[in-house]
Amino acid sequence: MSIILPEGLTMRPPTIDDLEIVHKLSLAHDLALYGEEDTSLEDLREHWTALKHDLARDQRLVFDQAGQLIANLYMERRHVKFFVHVLVRPDYGDPRVSDHLLELGETWAREQMVQAESGVRLTLNGWANSTDQDSLQHYVRAGFTENRRYWDMEIKMHEAPPLPVWPEGVELRSFVPERDARAAFEMMEAAFNDHWGHLPGDFDEWRHHKIERADFDASLWFIAYEGEQIAGGALCSDGSQSWVDTLGILRPWRRKGLGLVLLHHAFGEFYRRGKHTVVLGVDSQNLTGATRLYQRAGMHIKRENISFEKELRAGVELSTQVLTV
């Protein structure tokens, strides 16, 4: 390690008992940057308790001399991509903390990459909001390069959205996790295989992140069928913000209006519940043209996040890069 922590700071792995103090750190960051909460306590709990996440191996907390939390380092491996996220208290100005933690994250990734299959390209990945100059600069200092921009888009409804008009033969069915989870996962995997950067997912991990949450609401998962075939779906959640977490349409049902109808249905359900602002995330260069769909639905860009990567090993790129016919 070439960058050391400032004198007087200490570092250790977290335990689950540290979850609330890290959420307070996250909330302070969100309020300083966005003016609202972006990451809930339940969001953090879901990541900390992920099936393959090891708190002792994959996270570090930094404290000052008074015992106050200064920073959190979160590391995660997803197939051939390694992710590192550094969160530093907004009023702490010494860049050596973020630089040290990012360097530590790269060391961790290089130790983990010995388990990866040979011949494939491996990358270290991170992200920052486009207005977060401190975070943007620390990625640049560490040798990362920008590779994509993502948008959070939102709609603010001042009146009820249009009633959904379903394509002929298509209907919604209630989502029952015990019966429908596997089919919903496979549908989203097939739909998102056409999205840039996609890699095959794991059903158990997906179920943990999406369904095994204290705030999961099956009544906000809208799955469209034509006969016995799933055509697409909108998987939504309602916490500190109302989200369309995932919208996926299978190829045979694209360009038939189903995506817009699912959005109208989701917006209408949120509106009925008294939630008039709805958010979703999208790749700004989405290969399937989703940004145009969301704009037609009345959504606009709320904020922009920049994705960074650093190549750890050259090789065959396994993630989706182009839309194949």
N, C-alpha and C positions, 0 to 999 in steps of 0.2 A: 504494500500500500504506500503510495507516494504522498497522499494527502492525509493529514492527521486531524483528529478532532481538536478544537480549541481547548486550552488548558481549563480544567475544572469540570468539564462535561464527562458524563459516564454513559455507557451503553450496555444494554442487556436485551435478551429475547423477552417478549411479552408472555404473560399468562392470560387466560380467559378473563381473569379478574381485572385486567387492564382495559377491557373493551370500552368502558364508559369514559375513561380519561382520554382515550384516543378519539372517541366520538366528539368530545368537547374540543379537541384540537382540530378535528375535521370541520366542525361547525364554525369555529373561529375563522378558519381558512375560507369556508363557503361565504360567510357573511362579509368578510373583507373583499372578496373577489366578485361575488354575485349579488350580495344583499339578501340572500335567502339560503335555506338549507338545500344542499344538493345531494348529500349522502346521509341517509338515515342510520340510526343505530342498528336497525334490522339488516340494512345493506351490509354494514361492517360485520355483523354476526354471521351472516351467510358466507362471506368470504373467509372469515377466520376459522369457520368450522367446515370448510370444504373438505371433501373426502381425501384429497391428496395434499392438503396444506398442513405443514408441520410448523407450529409457532416457533419452536426452538431453532429450526433450520431455516425458515423462510421469512422471518421478520426480525427487526431490531428497533428498539426504542432508545432515544437519547434524552437524558435529563441534565438540568443545570445543577449548580451547587446547592440550591435550595430544594431540590427534589421535584421541580416542576418539569413537566414533559415539554421538550423542545421539538422533537421530530419523530416521525415514524417511517420506517423503510419496510415496504411490502414487496415480496418477490413471488413470482408464480411461473410455472412452466406449463405451456400448452403445446404439446407435440414438439414441433421444431422451432417454436417461438418461446423466448424467455421474456418475461415482463418485469419491469422494475418501476415502482412508484414511490417517490419521496415526498413527504408532506412535512413542511417546516412551519413553526408558529409564525404568524404574519408579522409580529413585531420584532422578530429575531433577524438581525441583518447580516450576520457573518456568513458569507457564501461557502466557507470551508465545511460547514455541516452538510449542506446538500451535496457538495462535490465529493466529500468523503463517503457518504452513503451511496451515491451513484457508483462510485468506484467499487465499493463493497458489493453492490449488486452485480456488477460485471464479473468480479471474482467468483461470486456464487454461481453465476451462469456458466462460467468456464469450467467450474468443477462439476456442474450437473451435465454438461454437454457430452461428457465421456460415455453417457448412457444412450446417446442418440445413435440412430442407424448411420452407417457410413455413407458418404457420397451425397448427402442432402445438405441444402443450404440452411444454416442456423443463424438466427438473428436475436439481438437483444432489443427490446421494444419499450417505449414509454410514450406518454402523452402529456400535453399541457394545454390549458386554455390559451387562445390567441392573444389575450390581454395580460396574461401572467408573465411579465417580462423576466422576473427572477428565474422561474422554472424553464422558460425558453432558453435563457442564456446558459443555464447549467447543463442542458443537454448539448448545446453547441460546444461548450468547453470540454465536454467528455467525448467529443468526436462523433456524436450522433448526427444524422441528417434527416430532414423532413421527408416523409414518403406519402402522406395522405392528409386530407383535412376532412373532418366530420362536423356535421351540423346538429345541434339540438334545434328542432323546429317546433313551433307551438301554434295553437289556435286559441283565440279568446272569443268565446261565443256570447254575443249580446242578445241572441234569440236562438230558439231551438234549431238544430241543423235539419237539413232535408231528410224526410223519411226515406229509409233504404228501399230501393226497388231491386229485388233480387233477380239475377239472370234466370231465365226459364229453366226449371228443373233443379235449381240450387236452393238449399234450405239450411238453416242453422239447427244444430242439435245441442242439447245441454252437455257440458263437459263433465265427465265423471272420471276423476284421476285414476282410480283403480282399473278402469276399463279402457280409457282413451289416451293415457299418457304416452305409451309407446308409439301409437299411431301419430299423435301430434308431434312427437320428437322426430320421427322419420319424415313427416311432411315438411317440417322446418329445415331439416338437413338437406332434403332434396331441393327446396326453394333457395336456400342460401348457398348451395353449391355454385350458383350463378353470381355470387357476390365476391368482389375483389378481396383477396386475403383469406378467404374461407379455408379452413382445415376441418377434417372430419371430427365431429364431436363425440362425446361419451354419454350414453344415456343416463347412467347413474349420477354423473356430475351435473348434467342438465337438470335432472329431477331435483337434485339438492338445491341448485341455484334458483330454480323456477317454482317448484311446488312445495318443497319441504321448508317453508318459511312461515313464521308466525302470522304474517300479514297476507298470505296467499288467499285469493278469493276466486274460487272456481267459476262464479257467476260472471266474472269479467274475462273469461276465455271464450272467444267466439270462433267456433270451428264450422266452416261451410262444407256441406256435402252435396254431391250430385249422385243420387242413388246411394250406393255403399262406398263410393270413392270420395276421399277428402280432396277438396279443391283448393282450400287455403284457409287461413285463419288470422285473427288478430288477438294476441295474448296481451292482456292489459293488467294494470295494477293501480291501486289507489292508496298512496301513502301521504308523505308530505307534499307530493305533487301527483297529479293524475297522468299516467303514462300509457301509451301504446308501446309496450316493451318490444314486441316483435310482430311484424306484419309480413306474412309470406303467402305467395300465390304460386301454385304449381304451373308449369309451362302450358299444359293444355287449356288452362283457364285464364291465361294472361290476355290483356287487351280486350277483355269482354266486359269491363266495368266492375269486376268483382272486388278489386282492391278499394276503389272509391266507395262501393256499397258497404264494405266492412268498416271503413273509416266512419262513414255516416252513422252506421249502427253503434259503433263504439262511442262516438261523440254524443249520440243521442242518449245512451245509457248514462254517461257521465253527467250530461245536462239534467237528466231526470233526477240524479242524486244530488243536484245542487253544485256540481263541479263544472265551472264554465271555462276553465283553462286546461288544455290537454297538450302534452309534450311527447315527442318521439325523437329518436336519434337516427341519423342516416349518413352514409358515405356521400360527401358532396359530389363525387364523380361516379355515383352508383351506376353499375353496368346495365341495370334493367330499366333505368329511367324513373326510379322511385321519387326523386326530388320533384319532377314535374307533376307526378300524381299528387304529392302532398301540397304543392302550390295550388293545384286545381281544387283541392279540398279546403282551401282557405288558410293554409298554414304559412308561416313566415319564419325566417331564421331568427332564433333567439340568441344563440351563441355559437362560437366556432372553436373546435378543439383540433390541435395539430398532433398528428401521430409521428413519432420519430423511431428510427431504427439504426442499429449499428451491426454490421455484419461480423459474426463471430467465426464463421467458416463458409467459404464458397462451396457451391455444389448445386445440385438439382433443386429448383424451386418447386415445392410441393403444394403451396397454396394457390388458389384460383387467381389468375392474373388477367384473363380475358374471358369474354362470354363466347362459349363455343356453341355452334349450331347442332 
